[in-house]
Amino acid sequence: MDPDRQVLTQMFQAESEEGLAAMEAGLLALEASPEPSEILDALFRAAHTLKGNAASLGFPVLVDVAHFLEDLLDRVRGRLVPVTPALCTLLLECVDALRALLPAAMAGKEDLDPEHRHLMMRVAEMAAQTVEAPAPGPRGTEGEAGPEAREPRPAAADHRTLRVDVDRLDQMLNLVGEIAVSRGRLERALLDEGGGAALEAHAELERLSAELQELVMRVRLVPLVPVLRQLDRTVRDVAAARGKAVRLSIAAESVEADTGLIDPLRNALTHLVRNAVDHGIELPERRRELGKDARGTIRLAARHDGGSLVVELSDDGAGLPRARLLERARAQGLVGEGDRLTDEEIDGLIFHAGLSTAEEVTEISGRGVGMDVVRHNVDALRGSIRVDSREGSGTTVTIRLPLTIAIVQGFAVRVGEETFVIPMDAVLECDELRPMAGIQGAGGGVLDLRGEAVPYLRLRHHFGVGGASPARESVVVVRDARRRAGLAVDALLGQGQAVVKPLGGPLRRVAGLAGATVRGDGRVALILDVPALLREAISRQAATGKCA
């Protein structure tokens, strides 16, 4: 492909994806708007722009679909076709079709599939209606999103922006990390040799490096609200499929997140929202019997808390059926018949793969896969997840993530000749390893933490590090949202900042590793996946029956 055309097509794809996302949001707002004319104008302009850009680059498939969509929107603007739920559904299908056809068209496809031709026929049939549309008024009948279903959206501030390739940002971040390594070497050399002026120059270099790093990290931040708004469509479609009435409320203004968090977080929230609508929110008739509003509410809120991003999803539905959840867990051997679990522990069972309380398997859920995917995504981001359910009142799921996955404040430890880094937000304390009498083995055991029995895992054994354990070992006590465990190591090296680099080759398949980093002495250290190691320590002790 000609380089100039390649640049143009890449720009076209990025702008088209943004335009389609805006159209989807506009169509969802159209259903709830008492005065849709302004929204319709914006939708028409977006379709017209996409058609014009596609025509200029020679993408006939996109031109055809956008042209049909533009015609229908024009007739709706002229009040020849009424705004109804059926119209909005059809227009959303057109957006989905354009989104699916975009990469195919760029790959050279010039013909429509039969399903898309059928969609265009339906669009043409609806556009052929000549019934004068009634004056717009508020809607909100059961099963639809009324005007109160959407939060008001403030006008976007007029900021100067520039689309930047994320790979270039990653290269910049790697460069910052290498500067930090070189700075550390320089500092040690200066301290060894002395020299006040040189130390001052080093201090200035450190300040500039820190500013550059902060700037790069800020460039990686993107607003979270547009990401959460994409879940409007999920709520609408699942509610319609299940015959329910649900509103989505979002509170996340001014909250930003690292671009590397966006896709895994969106994936996790999509599963959570689908489960909330399908299993949590009751049918309208049942809600009336319970004295609730016939329309259920799902609330999404995000905030910064210290060095973390906290996202809470809550609903006012039926809550988790703990008795049935515990029964299913015992039937699958996840919980022993005599085991007594707290409410919090029972709620946490929903994250086990294959465990579902659904009475039937639907096209939406019921196979016990979604929540396991949620936990996997959160763990991969070095985050934690917690469930708080109230039977009859609803469920709240809290996800806590680091503000960035590119840089981590870590605590370095040594095992044999290897160095490992533990993310600081998971570290509770460090101490000398004091196993409880008779409860230990090569792989781990139970330690006495001020009279409390806490399972621990020996990293030397888990990762197969050669050599014998020292006479005196140390332990780093780590945690997630609900549990604690110890990681036994040879020596404690101290804390510092680490630039996270992805693992390659066989290391990707090693359980308990989340990434790698280059330390100030130039050596590579491996970053630990704390949630995975926690589960390993706890399950190891539970399997032997030596730890509750």
Buried (B, 14 or more C-beta within 10 A) or exposed (E): EEEEEEEBBEEBBEBBBEBBBBBBBBBBBBBBBEEBEEBBEBBBBBBBBBBEBBBEBEBBBBBBBBBBBBBBBBBBBEBBBBBBBEBBBBBBBBBBBBBEBBEBBBEEBEEBBEEBEEBBEBBEEBBEBEEEBEEBEEBBEEBBBBEEBBBEEEEEEEEEEEEEEEEEBBEBBBBBBEBBBBBBEBBEEBEEEEEEEBBEEBEEBBEEBBEBBEEBBEBBBBBBBBBBBBBBBBBBBBBBEBEBBBBBBBBBEEBBBBBBBBEBBBBBBBBBBBBBBBBBBBBBEEBEEEEBEBBBBBBBBBBEEEEBBBBBBBBBBBBBBBEEBBEBBEEEEBBEEEEEBEBEBBBBBBBBEEBBBBEEEEEBBBEBBBBBBBBBBBBBBBBBBBBBBEEEBBBBBBBBBBBBBBBBBBBBBBBBEBBBBBBBBBBEEBBEBEBBEEBBEEBBBBBBBEEEBBBBBBBBBBBEBEEEBEEEBBBBBBBBBBBBBBBBBBEBBEBBBBBBBEBEEEEEEBEBBBBBBBBBEEEEBBBBBBBBBBBBBBEBBBEBEBBE
